[in-house]
């Protein structure tokens, strides 16, 4: 989905919120996936030790382009899902190609996200996976460091004198 589209931010936020309720750890930003013409994943997430790529397509976006994007993301993500904001995704000419490639297909409407086809686990390129892993590691390190700094600010450390008094 073009990130300058007015509903992009809202759709992305909804997808991230849904994924978090399902146990995924979503990356806060789009993730770079090298190795193809299409290299920015709309929403990337981790579940367990697996990396998931979600490509969101609005009603005005091309499913054919989504298919090409999914093929690019399959080089660095264990699971790839096309999320379509349309009620007739199953009648798309590319539905069977997405299915044959092992990509997941979810439909999004005003009622939520509906899993139409579960993705198959993929063998990925090690060099591309390392690029994806580094982005997740940096994101998680940053979040943990921010949380640590805030928690230390609210909970002052005991002084060495207080420790001696308490243990004596």
Secondary structure, DSSP 4 states (H G I P E B T S, - for coil): --TTSTTHHHHHHHHHHHHHHTT-EE-SS-EE--SSS--EESEEEEETTEEEEEEEE-TTS-HHHHHHHHHHHTTT-SEEEEEESSTTGGGSTTHHHHHHHT-EEEEEETTEEEEEEPPPP----HHHHHHHHHHHHHHHHHHHHHHHHHHHHHSPPPPHHHHHHHH-
